[in-house]
C-alpha cells in the first residue's frame, strides 16, 4: 500500500487476491471449512461482495505451523 492510500480494515476479495496471490476458490474453501470465520478474517458486505480483513489474514498466516522442513 502506498503512503497516500488510506488504510482499510476490510478489502474486497479481488484486491486481497491481487495482493497475496490467493485465489477466490481457496478463500471460499477456508470459509466452508470454517478455517476462516465470518466477521474475523472475512465478511459479506451489504453489497453482497466478500471482504477480507488484511490484519486478520496476516495473523492467520503467522499462527500456522510451518510444514517446511530444514534440509
Helices and strands as residue ranges (DSSP letters): E 11-12, H 13-20, H 24-32, E 42-44, E 50-52, H 54-62
